[in-house]
Amino acid sequence: MTMGLTSFFHILKPSFFKALFNSIDILLFFLFAFIIFQSIYFSSAFIALNLALFVVIFISIRSASFSVSFINYLKNASTGLLLAAVLLLIILGPPVDRWVGGIHPNTFGAICVAVVGLSLFHKGFLKDIIFFIAIALAALVSSRYAVVTCFIMFFIYNTINFSKIGYNRFFFYSAITLFLIGDVLLNRSNSLIFDILKVSDSGRGLGSGLSGRDDLWFFFLPQFLESPVIGYGFRSRASYIGSHNGFLDIILQQGVIGSFLFFSYLLVFLWRSALDVFNKSRKEYRGAVLSILLGLIFGAQLQPQFFSFGDPFGVLTLVCLFARRGFEYDDASAPSGDVSSSEDGVSTLVGRRK
């Protein structure tokens, strides 16, 4: 149905179709078709409704990213989420056994991850300030996946844009890194990092260690073998025991067919994003998207879901995956008169737009 509608739309408005959709979106269309098959196979209106919402989110994000104001929405979301996290601590009080009121520490950590990810679209030292506040909040509830994910995003982004760090930032970051390394080497049992990550806390799970999810991962293989080809249905989390790993849960839901389509889309998107970063002169926005996604891929190994329609972690994933690769923000910030090439191959004279 989705492919039929898009084909009809393509016939009516081919130029708009080419601007709105990427060539790799054909993988998503096949995934949508497979999910329709799942809804029929399982006779599930729930799967069909979730697919409809999925398609609406995809089109909405893609359409919104055409505007140069899109970057401002992301910046405002970062500041708003950070303010919300601080207000939650003020209203509900400090964490008790890692919980902030009735909010699970990893849910609170998801807010911090989204704050840091979206802060990469800010300029100057504001992103640094937001990063340190957010990572301190994640450490306060000892959300280990959030702390590490935030660090990975921030580190990759600054590595990509190393030339713009400046001497002051470089020495500041180096001093903090050396302090943490020295703290681990000299205070093995009482180091700041070990205290935040609570590496040996048995209360996190039978396996604890660095994940605390080891015991849940053992449920994956037996369940997968029961329905390996078509899975348990898109977002049908009540049909299986969750493995607390976003990628494993996608495989359980989508089976071999749907997982192949989704992960193919993800890998091609990452590959093309990396090429953009290394081949384009203006790469702040592109670098931010790639940094966020690589961080989220790590965090998803310790999260129940890689993408979702509710929590900030999952929504941030969808924003990065579905936003347009042409990036009007990068084009609009180019020097007047520069010619930049959009993703559909149509050259745009930025100076004229200004």
Protein Blocks (a to p, Z undefined) as FASTA:
>chain_A
ZZmmmmmmmmmmmmlmmmmpcfklmmmmmmmmmmmmmmmmnopaklmmmmmmmmmmmmmm
mmmmmpmklmmmmmmmmmmmmmmmmmmmmmnopaeehiahjacfklmmmmmmmmmmmmmm
pgcjllmmmmmmmmmmmmmnopaklmmmmmmmmmmmmmmmmmmnojmlmmmmmmmmmmmm
mmmmmmmmlgfklmmnommlmklomklmmnopmmmmmmmmmmmmmmmmnonoehilklpc
cehiaklmmmmmnommlmmmmmmmmmmmmmmmmmmmmmpmblmlmmmmmmmmmmmmmmmm
mcfbfbdckbmmlmmmmmmmmpcfklmmlmmmpcehiacddfkopacdfklmZZ
